[in-house]
Amino acid sequence: MNQPSHDAGPFDHCPWLFAGQASGEQRAAQEQRQKRLLAGPGEVRLGEGCFVAETAAVYPDVLHLGDRSYIAAHAYVTDAIRTGADCTVNPFTVVRGTVTLGDGVRIGAHSSLLGFNHGSAPDLPVHQQPVTSRGITVGDDVWIGSHVVVVDGVTIGDHCVIGAGAVVTKDLPAWSVAAGNPARRLRDRREPRGAKRPAGPEDLAEELRTFAGTARARATELLDRSWRPDTGRYADRPGSEPTVRAHCDAVEIADLLLKDVPPHLPAPEHVERLRALQDPATGLIPEYGAPAPLPGPAGVPDGAPAYHVLCVGYALDLLGSSFAHPVHAVRTTTADSLVRHLGELPWTDRAWHAGAWVDSWATAAHWNLRAGGEAAAPGALEALFGWLHTHADPWTGMWGSPTREAGRLQMVNGYYRLTRGSFAQFDLPVPYAERVIDTVLDHARDPRHFAPGRENACNVLDVIHPLWLCARQTGHRREEARSWAASQLTAALGRWHPGGGFAFGPTADGSGPGREPGLQGTEMWLAIVWLLADVVGVADALGYRPRGIHRPEPAPLERPV
């Protein structure tokens, strides 16, 4: 017997057919159904081409459906649900609590996404326990099979496939194919079935031992190619001009790989040359041939002198010495002038620049303290950390904002520089560590910066250091961070140039050291490899540990003996 034309027909159970096959009466009935939802209660937004079955039990506090998203028959949907475009909640599915879906998420029939939980303390009956909600987040292009259960607090990365009947209790990194109870990652969806599995920790450890042995054997050769006997200085790479940073990079590389000083000068000569670079009046360090830098509005000027506070200071530290003079330009900074300048930094569109300034100022304050004097005027150092704590965004854990042109790049890269010089260097916990991990892992999926062939040392360092730093405070999304680190580690080892070291990597504007191996790329990638390996759990295989700018431990405040 034919169903009446106003009957929902197959569409309640097969809502993807509605757009192409529904009659006028059926479309009118669906319009009325949506109007009732939009009238409340609850905050409801429905995109173009959505369908909500008449038999679905939908009682939301918040319901945001992206374009062409469907809720099929007998689904049970409550609380706060947000979806991207082209999502399907199939028949008899339960979606409750706080649940956020990306674009193109398909949830099989009879599955449950439960973005809430009950307490289980022994002092109350179960039915009186408080309800908590950490929420469930599902990325783009995810297929969740039938009869799957996803529990509160789980994040499922982009492009995952979850096998039928799985119980997902832990985060899954992007491209995972997972199944089982509890669900475990079976393979990477991008790999053909039967393909060789990614290297496990033991295989990675062996790769690292081989790499480190090769790097040590070629360390003197790569330093030789950057030494300029005619000037008695170091250049980043053949054909480039000598720079102060190149000398410091050479000291860091020799310390890591040779456990010694660069062989072209005796240790006292390295110390004497680096100490002599400092301007006694300001404590700042100009580039070779440049005039003594003038202090900036709150102590540290822009440009090379700002980074020289870091690289020269740590090179001297590795050599068992220190600056000849305090950084007077920072020692005289008052709390008022510092707070005023922090508020004037370009956080909105140039967060890297702002974070780099904080890094340099805080590092100068560190050297001043280590020299036995005041970091800055009374209260200035406390004002720095007070300002940073009160201006961190609770949603991202960071300072600054994404930009249309570069996404989260400026924000994440600025976060690394800022926290390196302040929280990490002074051994203080960072605010909102879990939100930082969320932001960084989202950024690490941006193909503008992390597609094959686009990674450079700065961008990879500025992801792995925050992941490493925040992992000291929380286990949030730890497996996803380990998976990302393992894939980047394998790629990084493949970038080594025998006799030349590492190239920095491509940059969007073509500036910087680029694709030719040199001291800057080598110094940075050696530290990155250690951080990646430590997140994976295999750093001991390298036989080295950064002690300079990229040291994992906080910098000591005692003078070298």
C-alpha positions in Angstrom: 0.0 0.0 0.0 1.4 3.4 -0.9 2.1 5.9 1.9 0.3 9.2 1.8 2.4 11.9 0.1 2.7 13.9 3.4 4.2 10.9 5.2 7.9 11.0 5.8 8.3 7.7 3.9 11.9 6.5 3.9 13.4 9.8 4.8 13.3 9.5 8.6 15.6 6.5 8.2 17.4 7.5 5.1 17.5 11.3 5.4 20.2 11.7 2.6 17.4 10.9 0.1 15.2 13.8 1.2 16.8 16.5 -0.9 16.4 14.7 -4.1 13.1 12.8 -3.6 10.8 14.5 -1.1 7.4 15.8 -2.3 6.2 19.3 -1.7 4.0 18.1 1.2 7.0 16.3 2.7 9.1 19.4 2.4 6.4 21.5 4.1 6.2 19.0 6.9 9.9 19.1 7.4 9.8 22.9 7.4 7.2 22.8 10.2 9.4 20.4 12.2 12.3 22.7 12.0 10.3 25.8 12.9 9.2 24.0 16.1 12.8 23.3 16.9 13.9 26.9 16.2 11.1 28.2 18.5 12.8 26.5 21.4 13.4 25.8 24.1 17.1 25.9 23.6 19.5 27.7 21.2 18.9 26.2 17.8 20.6 27.0 14.5 19.9 24.9 11.4 22.0 25.3 8.2 20.8 25.0 4.6 19.4 21.6 3.6 19.2 20.1 7.1 16.8 17.3 8.0 15.5 16.3 11.5 13.3 13.2 11.6 9.9 13.7 13.2 10.5 10.6 15.4 13.9 11.8 16.7 13.9 12.9 20.3 15.7 16.2 20.1 15.7 18.2 23.3 18.8 20.5 23.2 20.1 23.3 25.2 22.2 24.1 22.2 21.8 22.6 18.7 23.8 23.9 15.8 23.6 21.8 12.6 25.8 22.7 9.7 24.5 22.7 6.1 23.2 19.4 4.8 23.4 17.7 8.2 20.8 15.2 9.3 19.3 13.6 12.5 17.6 10.4 11.6 14.7 8.4 13.1 14.6 7.6 16.8 17.9 9.3 17.6 18.2 10.8 21.1 19.8 14.2 21.1 20.1 16.4 24.2 22.3 19.1 25.8 24.9 21.0 23.6 25.5 19.5 20.2 27.3 21.4 17.4 28.1 19.9 14.0 29.8 21.1 10.8 28.5 20.6 7.4 27.5 17.2 5.9 27.1 15.3 9.2 24.7 12.4 9.7 23.3 11.1 13.1 21.8 7.8 11.9 18.8 6.0 13.4 18.7 5.0 17.0 21.9 7.0 17.8 22.4 8.7 21.1 24.3 12.0 21.2 24.2 13.7 24.6 26.3 16.0 26.8 28.7 18.4 25.1 29.6 17.1 21.6 31.2 18.9 18.7 31.5 17.4 15.3 33.6 18.7 12.4 32.6 18.6 8.7 31.6 15.3 7.1 31.1 13.2 10.2 29.0 10.0 9.8 27.7 8.3 12.9 26.4 4.8 12.4 23.1 3.5 13.8 22.8 2.5 17.4 26.0 4.4 18.4 26.3 6.6 21.5 28.4 9.7 21.9 28.2 10.5 25.6 29.8 13.8 26.4 29.1 13.7 30.1 29.8 11.5 33.1 28.7 10.8 36.7 30.9 10.9 39.7 31.6 7.7 41.6 32.7 8.8 45.0 31.7 6.3 47.8 30.0 9.0 49.9 26.9 9.3 47.7 24.5 6.9 46.0 25.1 6.7 42.3 21.9 8.6 41.4 23.0 11.5 43.6 26.5 11.9 42.1 27.3 15.2 40.4 27.4 15.2 36.6 30.5 16.4 34.8 31.2 17.2 31.2 34.6 17.5 29.5 33.0 17.1 26.1 33.6 15.0 23.0 35.3 16.5 20.0 35.3 14.8 16.6 37.3 16.2 13.7 36.5 16.5 10.0 35.9 13.5 7.7 35.3 10.9 10.3 33.3 7.6 10.0 32.0 6.2 13.2 30.6 2.7 12.7 27.4 1.2 14.2 27.1 0.3 17.8 30.2 2.4 18.7 30.4 4.1 22.2 32.5 7.3 22.6 32.9 8.3 26.2 33.3 11.8 27.7 36.6 13.6 27.3 37.7 11.9 24.1 39.0 13.7 21.0 38.9 11.9 17.6 41.2 13.5 15.1 40.4 14.3 11.4 39.9 11.5 8.9 39.5 8.7 11.4 37.5 5.5 10.8 36.1 3.7 13.9 35.1 0.1 13.5 31.6 -1.2 14.5 31.2 -2.0 18.2 34.3 -0.1 19.3 34.4 1.6 22.7 36.5 4.7 22.4 38.0 5.7 25.8 41.1 7.6 24.7 42.0 10.2 22.1 42.7 9.0 18.6 45.2 11.0 16.3 44.2 12.0 12.8 44.0 9.3 10.1 43.5 6.5 12.7 41.7 3.3 11.8 40.6 2.0 15.2 38.5 -0.9 16.6 38.0 -3.0 19.7 36.9 -2.6 23.3 38.7 -0.5 24.4 39.4 0.9 21.0 43.0 0.8 19.8 44.7 2.3 16.8 45.2 -0.4 14.1 46.9 1.6 11.4 47.1 4.9 9.6 44.2 5.3 7.1 46.6 6.7 4.5 48.5 3.4 4.3 47.4 0.6 2.0 46.2 -2.4 3.8 49.0 -4.7 4.5 51.6 -1.9 4.3 54.6 -1.9 6.6 53.6 -0.4 10.0 55.3 2.9 11.1 58.5 2.4 13.0 57.9 1.5 16.7 59.9 2.9 19.6 62.6 0.2 19.3 63.1 0.9 15.6 63.1 4.7 16.2 65.7 4.3 18.9 67.9 2.4 16.5 67.5 5.0 13.9 68.4 7.7 16.4 71.6 5.9 17.5 72.6 5.6 13.9 71.9 9.2 13.2 73.7 10.5 16.3 76.8 8.4 15.4 76.8 9.8 11.9 76.3 13.4 13.1 79.1 13.1 15.6 81.5 11.7 13.0 80.7 14.6 10.6 80.4 17.4 13.2 83.9 18.8 12.7 83.4 18.8 8.9 80.1 20.7 9.1 81.7 23.3 11.4 84.7 23.6 9.1 82.5 24.6 6.1 81.2 27.6 8.1 84.5 28.8 9.5 86.1 31.8 7.7 89.9 31.8 8.3 90.2 35.2 6.5 87.9 36.9 9.1 88.3 34.5 12.0 84.5 34.3 12.2 81.7 31.9 11.5 79.1 32.2 8.7 75.9 30.2 8.7 76.8 28.4 5.4 79.2 28.8 2.5 78.7 32.0 0.6 76.9 33.9 3.5 78.3 36.7 5.6 79.7 36.0 9.1 77.2 36.7 11.9 77.2 36.7 15.7 74.5 34.1 15.7 76.6 31.7 13.5 79.4 31.8 16.1 76.9 31.0 18.9 75.3 28.2 16.8 78.8 26.7 16.3 79.3 26.6 20.0 75.9 24.9 20.6 76.5 22.3 17.9 80.0 21.5 19.2 78.6 21.1 22.7 75.9 18.7 21.5 77.9 16.5 19.2 81.5 16.9 20.3 81.0 17.7 24.0 83.7 20.3 23.4 84.2 23.8 21.9 84.5 24.4 18.1 88.0 23.4 17.2 89.0 26.5 15.3 89.8 28.5 18.5 90.8 27.6 22.0 88.0 27.9 24.6 89.4 31.1 26.2 89.5 32.7 22.7 85.8 31.8 22.1 84.9 33.4 25.5 87.0 36.5 24.9 85.5 37.2 21.5 81.9 36.7 22.6 82.3 38.7 25.8 83.9 41.6 23.8 80.8 41.9 21.6 78.7 43.4 24.5 78.2 47.2 24.6 79.2 48.2 28.2 76.7 51.1 28.3 73.5 49.1 27.5 74.6 45.5 27.9 73.2 44.8 24.4 75.1 43.1 21.5 75.1 44.5 18.0 75.7 42.6 14.8 79.3 42.7 13.4 80.0 46.1 12.0 76.8 47.7 13.4 76.8 50.6 15.9 75.9 49.9 19.5 72.2 49.4 19.7 70.0 51.8 21.5 67.5 50.5 24.1 63.9 50.0 23.1 60.9 51.5 24.9 61.1 48.9 27.7 64.7 47.8 27.3 65.2 45.4 24.4 65.2 46.8 20.8 64.0 44.9 17.8 66.2 43.0 15.4 69.4 41.1 15.9 70.3 42.6 19.3 67.2 41.0 20.7 68.2 37.5 19.7 71.8 38.1 20.7 70.6 38.4 24.3 69.7 34.7 24.0 72.3 33.2 21.7 75.4 35.0 23.1 74.3 34.5 26.7 73.8 30.8 26.2 76.9 30.3 24.2 78.9 31.9 27.0 77.1 29.7 29.5 78.1 26.6 27.6 81.7 27.8 27.6 81.6 28.2 31.4 81.4 32.0 31.3 78.9 34.8 31.3 78.3 38.3 30.0 80.9 40.9 31.0 78.2 43.4 32.0 74.6 43.3 33.1 72.0 44.0 30.4 71.5 47.6 31.7 68.8 48.3 29.2 66.6 45.8 30.9 67.9 46.4 34.5 66.5 49.9 34.4 63.0 48.9 33.1 60.2 49.9 35.5 57.1 47.8 36.1 54.9 50.7 34.7 57.0 51.0 31.5 57.1 47.2 31.0 53.3 46.8 31.4 52.7 49.8 29.0 55.0 48.2 26.4 53.4 44.8 26.8 50.0 46.3 26.0 51.4 48.0 22.9 53.0 44.9 21.3 51.3 43.7 18.1 49.6 40.7 19.6 46.7 40.7 17.1 48.5 40.3 13.8 52.2 39.8 14.8 52.1 37.5 17.8 55.5 36.0 17.0 57.1 39.4 17.1 55.4 40.1 20.5 56.4 36.7 21.9 60.0 37.1 20.7 60.2 40.4 22.5 59.0 38.9 25.8 61.6 36.0 25.3 64.5 38.5 24.9 63.4 40.7 27.8 62.9 37.8 30.2 66.2 36.2 29.2 68.0 39.5 29.8 66.3 39.6 33.2 67.6 36.1 33.8 71.2 37.0 33.0 70.9 40.0 35.3 69.7 37.9 38.2 72.4 35.3 37.5 75.0 38.1 37.6 74.0 38.7 41.2 72.0 41.9 40.8 68.4 43.0 40.1 66.7 41.6 37.1 65.0 45.0 36.5 63.5 47.8 38.5 61.6 46.5 41.6 58.5 44.7 40.7 59.1 44.6 37.0 59.7 40.8 36.7 56.6 40.2 38.9 54.7 42.6 36.6 55.7 40.5 33.6 54.3 37.3 34.9 51.2 39.0 36.3 50.5 40.6 32.9 51.0 37.3 31.1 48.7 35.4 33.4 45.9 37.9 33.2 46.1 38.2 29.4 46.3 34.6 28.4 43.2 33.5 26.4 41.4 30.7 28.4 40.1 29.3 25.1 43.5 28.9 23.4 45.9 29.1 26.3 47.9 31.6 24.3 48.5 35.3 23.6 47.4 36.8 20.3 44.9 35.8 17.7 44.9 33.7 14.5 45.1 35.6 11.2 43.3 35.0 7.9 46.6 34.8 6.0 48.5 32.3 8.3 45.9 30.7 10.6 47.4 30.0 14.0 51.1 30.3 12.9 51.9 33.7 14.5 50.1 32.8 17.7 51.7 29.3 18.1 55.2 30.5 17.1 54.9 33.5 19.4 53.8 31.2 22.2 57.0 29.1 21.9 59.2 32.2 22.1 57.3 33.8 24.9 57.1 30.7 27.1 60.7 29.6 26.4 62.1 32.8 27.9 59.6 33.2 30.7 57.7 30.2 32.1 60.2 27.5 31.0 63.3 29.4 31.8 62.1 30.4 35.3 60.5 26.9 36.0 56.9 28.1 36.3 53.8 26.3 35.1 52.1 27.7 32.1 48.4 28.7 32.3 45.7 26.6 30.5 48.1 23.7 29.5 45.3 21.5 28.1 43.9 24.3 25.9 47.4 25.0 24.6 47.7 21.3 23.5 44.4 21.6 21.7 45.5 24.7 19.9 48.9 23.4 18.9 47.6 20.1 17.6 44.9 21.9 15.6 47.7 24.1 14.2 49.8 21.1 13.3 47.2 19.9 10.9 47.3 23.1 8.8 48.6 22.1 5.4 49.9 25.6 4.7 52.7 24.9 7.2 52.8 21.1 7.7 52.1 19.5 4.3 55.1 17.4 3.1 57.8 19.7 1.9 56.6 22.7 3.8 57.9 22.1 7.3 60.7 24.3 8.5 62.7 24.2 11.7 60.9 27.2 13.3 57.4 25.8 12.7 58.2 22.3 13.9 60.1 23.5 17.0 57.2 25.9 17.8 54.8 22.9 17.9 56.9 20.3 19.7 58.3 22.5 22.4 54.8 23.6 23.7 53.6 19.9 23.5 56.7 18.9 25.5 56.4 21.7 28.0 52.6 21.2 28.6 53.1 17.4 28.9 54.9 18.2 32.2 51.6 19.4 33.6 49.0 17.2 31.9 48.5 13.9 30.0 45.9 15.5 27.8 45.9 14.1 24.2 49.3 12.4 25.0 48.9 9.6 22.4 48.1 12.1 19.7 51.1 14.2 20.6 53.3 11.1 20.5 52.0 10.0 17.1 52.7 13.5 15.7 56.1 13.5 17.2 57.0 10.1 15.8 55.9 11.0 12.3 57.9 14.3 12.4 60.9 12.5 13.9 61.2 10.1 11.0 60.8 13.0 8.5 63.4 15.1 10.4 66.1 12.4 10.3 65.7 12.2 6.5 66.6 15.8 6.2 70.2 15.4 7.3 72.9 16.3 4.8 76.2 14.4 5.4 78.9 16.9 6.0 76.5 19.8 5.9 74.0 19.2 8.7 70.4 20.4 8.5 68.8 23.0 6.3 66.4 25.3 8.1 63.7 24.6 5.5 61.4 26.6 3.3 59.7 29.8 4.4 56.6 31.4 3.0 58.4 34.6 1.9 61.6 33.0 0.8 63.7 34.8 3.4 66.1 33.2 5.9 68.5 30.3 5.5 66.1 28.2 3.5 66.9 24.8 1.9 70.7 24.9 2.1 72.2 23.2 5.2 73.9 25.5 7.7 74.6 26.2 11.3 71.2 27.7 12.2 69.2 24.8 10.7 71.6 22.3 12.3 71.5 23.8 15.7 67.7 24.0 15.7 67.0 20.6 14.2 69.3 18.8 16.6 67.3 20.3 19.5 64.0 19.5 17.7 65.1 15.9 17.2 65.7 15.6 20.9 62.4 17.1 21.8 60.5 14.9 19.3 62.4 11.8 20.6 61.7 12.7 24.2 57.9 13.0 23.6 58.1 9.6 21.9 60.1 8.2 24.8 63.4 7.4 23.0 65.6 10.5 23.5 68.2 8.5 25.5 69.2 6.8 22.2 70.7 10.1 20.9 73.4 10.4 23.6 73.0 14.1 23.8 70.7 16.6 25.6 70.4 20.3 24.7 72.1 22.6 27.3 71.8 25.9 25.6 68.9 28.0 24.2 66.7 24.9 23.8 67.6 23.2 27.1 64.6 21.2 28.5 65.5 22.1 32.1 64.9 25.6 33.5 68.1 27.7 33.4 70.0 27.8 36.7 70.4 31.1 38.4 73.8 30.3 39.9 76.9 31.6 38.3 79.1 29.0 36.6 81.9 27.7 38.9 
